[in-house]
Amino acid sequence: MNEAPQNRILVLGATGKTGSRVAKKLANQGIAVRGAARTGADIHFDWNEPATFESALRGVSGVYLVSPVMRVDFAGVVSRFLDEAERAGVRNITYLSAYGVEHAPAEMALRAVELDLAARTSLSHSILRPAWFMQNFSETFVKPVNDEIVVPCGTGAEAFVNAEDIASVAVATLSDPVRHAGRAYAPTGPEALSFDDAARLISVAVGRKIRYRDVDRNAWIDAMVRAGVPAEYGEVLRSLTETIASGHGSRPNDDVLLATGEAPIRFEQFVAKAAPACR
């Protein structure tokens, strides 16, 4: 027999960029949180181990849903997880998708999960489709190396969004699911910046010249695959970088303000705090 759902939120990816921030912000509001990850969280959870789903979902009313990372074939396992969530009595899901996914074909995994959620009448849901994270410049693949930012995006611009703002939107939807039921938010920063713009602002923050260097896309993807990125995910990176390079990157909107009542964090504010990591 399932344990009656409590006002407890399950946060998947609780040690990751957004999940860690979502868990912290929920706890700061006095909301009970169960963080789930492969290691380092309240409970062990692994997308490759469906046996971990039931215990993670037991006694929770809402879920911050983060799909398996570095994969493109996850729609089936996420659907299995959502089946388990329904059986456990979960009432609402906030799903971390990606910018522009509403225009993607139905067979694309992120879009397939969105459509799966929309078809489940027993679960209310909200969808987050954020722009590229500002934290990519301090934590992951566009972090300056040897004073260079190397990524094949040409002169294209992107409305980079702070992961703190993504988390704030997620917390708004999880703490008041009735208000946000059926809503899709596309969190962005307040301005669209080229990578040259970003390099200039990082230079000011760290006190030395950081340069942006465009690079051949195929060579860049090959280097990412050699560094450990799965080959199939390399094609996702190809699409993401092509979108920006072609002038179709995200553009600023009011979704952060609409969902949270607070203006989004500016890139200058982000780099002022993240400067040590960018050095």
N, C-alpha and C positions, 0 to 999 in steps of 0.2 A: 504493500500500500504506500502511495506517495505521501511524503510529508507535506502538510499544508503550506503553500507559499507564504513567505513572510515579506516584509518590506526590505528585502536584502537584494543587492544588485551583484550579479556575477560579472566581473570584468575580465574578459579574455585578453591575452597579451599583456598581462598586468606588469610585466617588466619592460615593456616596449615603449616607444616614443609617445604614443597617445595613451595607451592603457595605463601606464604608471601615473600619468597626470590625471586621467579620469578617476582612478582609484583614490588618489590624494584629495582631489577636489570634492568627491562624494563624501569621504570621511570627514573633511573639514566642515561639511554641512550637517554632520551628525547622522548621515545615512549609513546603514550597515553595508559593508562591502565584503565580497569574497573575491580575492584576486586569484587568477588562475594562469599558470604558465608551466612550461616543462620543468623549470627549476626556479627557485628563489621567490615563490609566491605562496599564498595561503594553502593552495591545493594543487596537486599535480594534474596537468591537463596537456594532452598531446593529440593533435589531429590525426596522427598515425596510430593512435590507440583508442578506438571508439569506446572501449570499456571504461575510459576515464570520464565519459560524458555524464553518466547518470549521477555520480557522486558530486560532480561540479554543479549540477543543476538542482540538486535536492534542496528544497526550501527557499528558492529564490523567486522573486516576482518579476525581475527585469534582467536583461543581459546586454552588455556592451559587446557586440559581436565583431571580432576581427578575423578575417579569413586567414587561412594558411599563407605564410609569406613565401616569396620566391617560387610560387607555383602558379600554374595556369589551368589546372585540371581539378579544382576543388569543389565544384558545384554539387557533386554527388555526396561528398562527405559532409558538407555544410547542411544539405537537405536532411541527411540522417540525424545530424545534431538538432535541427529544428523539429524533427519528429519527436525526438527525445524531450525537447523543451516543452512541446505541447502536452506530452504525457505527464510531465512533471508539474504542470499547472502554471508555467511561466505566462505572464500576461503581456509583456511588451519587450520589444527588441529595438535597440539602436544599432544600426549597421554601418560600419566604416567602409564605404565604397571608394570611388575615385572621381575626379572631376570629369564631367562630360559623359559618364557611363550611360546616362539615359539615352544617348544616341547610338550606343554600341549594339551589335547584333545580339539576338537573344541567346545564342550559344556561347557567347563570351562569359566566362565564369562569374565575374562581378555582376554583370547584368542578369545572368541566370538566377543568382541569389536574390537580387532585387525583385525579380518577377515572382520567384518562389514565395518571398515574404508577402507580396501583394495578394497572392492567392490564398493565404491562410487566414481564414476568418476568425480563428480563435486567438490570434496574436495581433495586437496593435504594433505598429512599427514606425520608426523614423529612419531616414537615410541621410548620411553625411557624405558629400562628394567634394572633398577639399582639393584645393590647388596644391602645387608642390610645397613641401614643408620648408620653412626657413632653416629648420634644424639639419637639413641635408648639408648645409654649409659648415656645420660644426660637429656633426656626428657621423655622417655617412659619405656617399659617393661623390659629392662635389666639395668636400672639405679641401681647402688649399693644401697642396703638397709642393714643397720647394717654391713657395710663394706664387703658385699658379693654381687657378681653377680650370680644370680641363674637362670639357663636356661638349658634345657636338650640337650646340643649339644656335650657332650663328649669332645674328643680331636680334633674334626673337625675344619677346618679353613675356614675363609670367608674374602674376599677382601672388607671390610667395606668401604663405600663411604660417603663422606661428602655431606650433603644436599646442601651446597653451590655449589658444583661441579655439582650436578644434575640440580640445577637451572641455572647454567651457560650454560650447554648443552641445556636446554630448551630454554633459551633466544637466543642462537645461531640459533636454528631452527625457532623460532618465528620471529626473526628480519631479517632472510634471508631464507624464506621458499622455494624459488626456488632451492637454493643450496642443501637444506637438504630434498627435496621432496622424499618420498618413503624410506628414510633411517631409520634404526633401530639402536639405540645406547644402549650399556649396560654399563653405567657408573660404574666404580669400583675404589677403592683406589689403591695405587701403590704396595701394598703387602698384601698377605693373612696372617691373624693372627688367632690363636686359642683364645678362651676366656681366657685361662691362660695368653697368651701374652697380651691381652687387659687389664686384671686386673693388670699385672705388670706395664704397661705403665701408667695406671691411678694412681697406687700407687705412682709412681715417681712424677706425677703432683700434687697430693693432699697432699703428704708428710706423708702418713701413709699406712699401709698394707691393700690392697683390695684383697680379695680372690675370685676365681671362684669356685663355687660348682655345680657340675653336680647333677641332681636330676631325679627321676623317671618321665618319660614323662607323663604318665597318671595322676599321682598326680599333676604335674605342670599344666596340662591343666584343671583339675578339679578346682584347686585354681584360675586360670584365669577366669573360668566361674563363680565361686562364687564371684569374684571381679567385675563382670559385663560384661565380654566378651560374646557375643552371642555363644550359644553352637555350632552352625554350623561353626562359625569362629574359634572355638577351633580346628576344624579339619584342617583348613588352617595352624594354628600354629603348629599342629602336623607334617604336611608335610614339613613346612619350617625348623623346628628343626631337623627332620629326615634327610633331605637333607644334612645339615651341618655335623651332627654326623656320617653319612655314608661316609664322605670324598668327597662329591660331591658339596660342597659350591662353590661360585663364585671364580674365579681366576683373577688376575690382567690382564688388557688389556690396549690398548692405546686409547680407545674411547673418554675419556675426552679431551685428547690432540688433537685428530683428529678433534673433533667438535669445540673446543674453542681455540686451539693454546696454551693452558696453561696446565702444568702438574697437576695432581690431588693432593689434599691436603693429607699429611701424617697423620697417626693416632696421632703421637706425637704432631703435630701442632694443631690438633683438641682438644686434651685433655689439652693442655696448655691454650687454651682459655676457654674451658668448665669446667675447674677444680672446680670453685665455685659451679656449678650445680651438680657436681659429689660428692661433700662433703656431 
